[in-house]
Amino acid sequence: MSGPLDGVRVIDLTTIYSGPIATSILGDHGADVVKIEAPGGEAMRPGFRQRRNGLSGPFAMMNRNKRSLVLDLSGDSGKRVLERLLSGADVVVENFRPGVMGRLGFGWDRLQAINSRLIYASINGVGPTGPYANRRVYDAVIQAISGMASLQSDPNSGRPQMINTLMCDKLTSINAAQNICSALYAREKTGRGQRVEVSMLDSSLFFLWPDGMANFTFVGDERPDGPFGSHEHFVRETKDGYIATMPVQPAEWSGLFTALELDELLGDERFATPQARQANRDLFQQLITEAYAQYTTAELVERLGANEVPFAEINSREAVIEDPQVKAMGALVEFEHPLGGPMRQPRPPGRFSDTETDIFRCSPELGEHTDDVLDEYGFDMDEVRELRAEGTVA
């Protein structure tokens, strides 16, 4: 293992989505991530979606490049084990509800006393304070609070809609991994660890603001009903299907008009600028929509490509696997999982010139590495046997 985070030790107390994805990113970059699971394992192991031999696809993806240690934290013995693990770790990550770490006896003051160099990352829904702090929070809740569901409203009915993926969870996981790396870098200069708090609401607002919430940037000049270009117009119906186009620059709009044989629009002031097209949007959309419908998708691929218009055929999820660009990049890798069998996952997206990122190990079986991890953190064989006998570890 030679990733950019090689040598960094991470204790992973997270479950479900946002936390496990964050720690898997650290693992993809070479960190030694030890996943702490309660006896019986976390709920995502069998999961709620496609599974094989008792292993769910989401769990396999979100927990690759990790080792598994089963630890019962309900008693004092388990807490003493965790304390010793934390004393030798660089990072601990949790996504409990606010207050749980303190009730376990591992609040920030205690963690600093155990290990002054420890980075403590806490992932939560809406932060530890405020009127929503004690609510149970999942992705749909944050889509609702952040304005994301409103932004996706059906343009005809106005009914708010959820994005059909766990967007807020995944945004938060990426932010958490980046913030942890920043804290590790800061520690190189200060010698001290620190607490890093990452909320799903913060992450989602940051993500939305440059475009979806841009009308609320200027204080005192908010425009709740101001124009926001609907992305529905990026998907165009052809004679035999659909295609996505997104012209932005003037040359790309000119290319689109040429590709659609709408050259008469090139000099038409009603459509010459974004403001003009917005002012005449009903007529403009009618002309464009009718033009797309005159061509097959294959014909438009040739025409749009020849005129340098940003476009793509719209892949089904099945078609993504065989897309020639996906294949050329080596974006998906196939390997043999000891429990799940033949498996396909995306490779880590960063391509480093000197420090490799990769799928270094498959997601672990429950408790697969308990003995190895305890040995590396200074537990002798007699201690491990005693801990197993009393049910503290497995």
C-alpha positions, 0 to 999 in steps of 0.5 A: 500500500503506497497511497498518499495517506499511507501510515495514517491510522483511522478508527472508523465508528461510522455507519450507514452512508455519509461516514463510511463513504468518507472513511472509504475515501481515506482508505482509497488514499492509503490510510489504514482504516479500522472499522469498529462494529458492534457484535452482529455488524452494522445494518448495511452489511446485509443492506436493503438493496442488491446482495449476494451471500449476505453482502450488500453492494452498498456495504461492499463499496463504502467499506472497501480498503478497511479492516474490521474489528468487532467491539462491544462498547456497551461495557467498560471493558469495550471502552477501555479497548477503544481508549487504547486504540485511540491512543495510537490512532491519528483520526477517529470518525463518528456520525452518531447523533449529537451527545452520544460520544460524550455519553460513551465517555469520549467527549472532546476533552477526554479525547485530547487527554487520551491523544493530543495529536488525534483528529476527531471528525464528527459528521452529523445532520444539522450540527449540535445546536439549534431547533433541529439538533435532536431530530433524526436526520437522513438525506431526504430531510436535508434535501428538504431543509436546504432547498434542494427539493424545492429546486427540483420542483416539477416545472408544471405542478410545482411539486417539490421533488427529491434528487434520486440519489443520496446527494446530501450524504455523499456531499458530506462524505467528500467534505468530511474526507477533505476536512480531515486531510486539512486537519492532518496537514495543520497538525504537521505545523502545530503538532496538535490534533483538533475537532472537525465538525461536518454537517450535512446541512452545511455541506448541502448549502455550500453545494447549492449556493453558486447556482441554485441559491445565487438569487440570495447572494446579495443581502437586501436584493434577494430575488425569490422568484428570479430566473433560474434556468431549468435543467429540463431543457438540457434533455432534448427529445429526438426523433427516436429518443433523447440527447443531452446538450448544454451550450454555454459560450456564444460559439456553442450556441452558434454551433447548435443553430448550425447543427439544427439548421436554424441558421436564421437564428444566428443574427436574430437579436431575440436569441443573441444573448442569454438575456434575450433568450430568457426574455423570449424563452417560450418562442425560443424553446418551441423553435429548438424543440421542433428542430431537435425532433427532426433528427434521430439521436445518431444524426444529432451525435454527428451534427453536434460533434461536428459543430463542437456543441457540448452533448452526450447520449443519455446512457441508461445505467446498464449502458454506463458499463459499456460506454467507450469513454468509461472503458477508455478511462478504466473508471470501473474495475472488476475483481473477485470478492471472497464473499460477494464473488465477481464484483464491479466498482469505480476506481478512486477518482484521483489519479496521482503521479507518485502515490497510488490510489486503488482498491487495495483490499475488499470490504472485510468480513465481520471481525476479520481483522480483530486479532491483527488490529489488537496485536498492532495496537499493543494487546498481547495474546492473553489479553485478546483471549480474555476479551474474546471470552468475555464477549468484548471483542469478536 
